[in-house]
Amino acid sequence: MKDSQTKKLMKIDPGTLVVGVDIAKKVHWARFVDYRGIEFGKAHKFNNTINGFKSIVEKAENIKRAAKLSKVIIGMEPTGNYWKPFANFLIANGIEVVTVGTYQTKMAKALDDNSPTKNDPKDALTIAKLLKDGRYSEVYMPNDIYAELRILGSLREQLNDKLYAVKNRIHNIIDEYFPEFTSVFKSPFKKAALQLLKSCPFPAQIIELGTEGVLAEIKKAVKKTVGRKKAQEVVEAAKKSIGVEYGMTAAFLKLSMHIEEFELLIRQLDETETAMGKALSETGFAETVLGIKGIGIVSAANIFGEVGDFRRFENERQIHRLAGYNLTENSSGNSKSKTSISKRGRKRLRSILFQSAMVMVSTNGEMKAFYEYLKNRKTNPLKRKQALVVVAKKIITIIFKLITKQVKYDSKLMFNSYRATQISEALKMAA
């Protein structure tokens, strides 16, 4: 949760030892400064091991004791996953941990010496100085059911990426050897089509089997009655195919392996989504959020995985900022740019919310009306994507209020009377 700049600065008082750490895969560097930025001693190098972690804590404690300071705050860039074990160790030992953005470090480093030179000890000092100026973000590392949801959401995304890739590889083989196949079967991944791809994917094999043979193959996968017409169509398509006829043995092996991978990924996705549903129910808010028409189990689980416990925020605007949906504009003199979202936040959360917004404007009557109002209002009508961003922010606002006020979703209370009247009038005019 992001505090105001003033609150952050107030944490860095004369009794604070500020430690900046440059994180790498195997070796880290640390620099120690006071609240004014005056450095204590030399840079400290330590390994990415338990003994290395203990050495930095011991070093910080020695400096704190010698300088008669009262507390320690340690900051670092959230570099990949390398920073997480160290941050987790510090938190477990009662030391406050914060992060600074990579872009912030880069800009501050150039400001310090007007040089693009990069080295780890230099970066550690830059990070320490950013901390003492209050230019950092609080660390939120969920270690409960929200951690489970975050990992499961990330896993599902990775599986979907792999599934998309393997589908493309299967399509590539079909396009080369039997391009007419998809004119008979719109999707090659339905049961009947997939069975043919497993057993007789090429025109020569289809022709050899004939209509009866093709029909028999399809019935192995589809128990209900399959029309003879479909079998005849695929045989006719095979007879007129322009597909190549070389390397068919190797192509069949390649296709078989891709189909095997496809089926494995489908099973893994089902297993992951089942686990997401179970984890969502353990938050205690599943019923509340799933009561919102247009929000499904996977969407809700992903949102909770990215945001964590909604109750840790003071207001919904902090979650908008977390997603990078806070508005920004650039102006200078008489020049003023258009307002846009900052995109300085969790990219995956933005993506999930945007996808949820697209679903909701199709399935949720009140949200669809709001969306149409945003696009058709007299003053400052929005483009499609802009309106969807506003809807995405509205989703966060609704979930936040439902959870913090402990109430059930009521579509009639989605908008106040003033906004509801605006929406109604705008839609009448548009009609």
PyMOL commands that set and color helices and strands:
alter all, ss='L'
color gray80, all
select helices_A, chain A and resi 5-11+50-66+83-92+102-113+120-132+145-177+181-184+191-199+203-221+228-239+248-282+286-290+297-307+310-312+316-323+347-363+365-376+384-405+411-413+417-430
alter helices_A, ss='H'
color red, helices_A
select strands_A, chain A and resi 16-22+27-33+44-47+71-76+96-99+137-138+327-328+331-332+335-336+340-341
alter strands_A, ss='S'
color yellow, strands_A
deselect
rebuild
show_as cartoon
